[in-house]
Amino acid sequence: MRTLVTGGSGYFGEVVVERLRERGDEVRILDLVANDNRSADVELLQGDVRDEALVRRALEGVEVVHHDVAQVPLAKDRDQFWSVNVDGTRNVLSAALAEGVRKVVLVSSSAIYGVPDRNPVDASTEPMPQEEYGRAKLAGERLGIEMRKRGLQVDVVRPRTVLGHGRLGIFQILFEWIRRGRPVYVLGGGDNVYQFVHADDLASACLKADARDASGEYLVGTDRFGTMRELLEGLARHAGTGSSVRSLPFRATQLAMAATSKLGVSPLGDYHTLMYGRSMFFDIRETMETLDWKPQYSSEEMISESYDWYIEHRDEVMKRTDASHHRSPVKLGVLKLLELLP
């Protein structure tokens, strides 16, 4: 089967590409970036998902599309949230319909739920995004759901926060502080319950979805998770560097995070500010049953694995200049002030 992965050079896209190769698919990537480690049997079309003609060419002869390209919260570019996550998605869906593609698996985001009124989030929870990235991802979802009426199978996969070996972004800041034995921080008591998903588990769910002869929406996360404080304390014990978990006042810190993000002096985006100190977790039972799928990693296992990978590959990571946001080191900006705390 010939399969296209948009964003196949990004962190999660790379994982999907490898799982498809293991399955025996003939894989093509559409991405702005050309990774040095791309397998020789994987075709690359280098370019922008917003280029309609290029997208149409990328979908020639393709049976399934895994649409993983996204402008993520770390980018903090509202115009590109919409042009990439909505206009780019429209290009992919329109070309998929025109080229007779069997199915598109569209990876969305839990950001579409904003701060949910209740947990766990399930199929009955109404999306209520509260910042621009979440709004754009929801708009992209709705394009896919509307396209079903025209005969295209479209799966919408909504993951919790993704972890796994090689996952960086803002986690790189956390891992670096723990490597150096520095304190790491929670908001308030850190008793907000927060769910993650390992990239391998997410990719497994996406491949299970693409094999079904039906469209669906799937909530994907681990089934073993706890509070933010428990997660970070567990990681500190795992690392053994003397790092400890400390509390910051919830409301004052959140206001400071929002202000410094808008001023462009913090690496954190609006969604990070909104959710870091709040609870969110999915009820994944329907996904598990429908896809005959089960997550393999707990939150503690996946963050420990991510940290260990960072320690092993830190020198390589710090030299990167043109990788995706989730595969690159992050500048501390105003967060460097936390290092001045006693």
Steps between C-alpha positions, in 0.01 A plus 500: 500500500632845411456737793571871527611654830474877509745636756693174473828670595356629829523323833176303486501473121831314514350247739202443268732459200698227675186313609366512144830366365489218753150420374634478147350821357663700224543836676516852365563811712385854436694740722697824490792326673723220368636293788847351463386168647216439254501142375603457137173328413290798619417756232513868594313783335648807662259790521210670671162343572349836403621449141188356330679372190771328704244339729309368200822352360586346839169313506533340157464122536455520877248279684529642854613836638627557853464875537749585776628839393409778743604842617537432873448727805874555543503688169265766643411616149124553483492559126680171438275315745223571251687483170675170582249325725190607306595605146762226477252243628245617243758447224571146619134405530402649164790329323423171676143509372611591147765225491271225630684451829330239719558665837656801674611465862506852638691550825334779693560618858351492847529882482158499332349440848661802668456458876229233517207547737549146625739208477538254350438643155295257291302488176224714651735786600440811293814660351559847647847621394623805691799607297586537132684172447208299636250696292700436183533128573125474555435680171728250327308212659170639378630514144576129525164412650322703228700318230347170611174615342677499164610139536850530651576294809659730759615395845560766764753395765521721810812427706595617845845657537752287311818363654760242399865470403607808307208719612633840600334840469429640847593162650859577410494781760368261764756233410788747506405630845475146635832406338661787689326415827295819489152527655201456270166665564130425522217749538329492837526157653557332165200278568354548152451163331670499162509228236761444231538261209813333367571569133520126431156446655356791303649367176359156575152649542534694173598186307213306659267778388625507141426127464130542585242538225321781682555854625526581869623728776746357751626628835851368561704504821660271751289305750754547783557856620478724805563855617759737361688497829510120506631496144782747564597348834521161331722642227726668756542167682572327171767754402667496843655844456360657817230694319189578705144614426389837634173691490427841352182695580241400242327823402797737520721262301236443237455875451877540467517213250227657287657847505853384416372276222314789336811719532702233317752454780385151602513176297158402634191538282145584600404134529789425738392792719140382495557135585823447695334525839163351402364146470414327176466132423310293248272202542665274242279193544302558180820544299647184649191298414442638150863475389592188699784712637667539838771746609828339600660784698408672826567872541790425734657253258475731201641811666791298644573359155483849349742633762746213451499557125572870554795427726645256246450734202540840665812605310331425169179676603674821604652534152169479313393811312236397245298220658131522590395667827450167677846375400695815589648666810307795640634838614410570862423867462337635816487149649868546576386712795383180670864400527552799732254370757669360812 
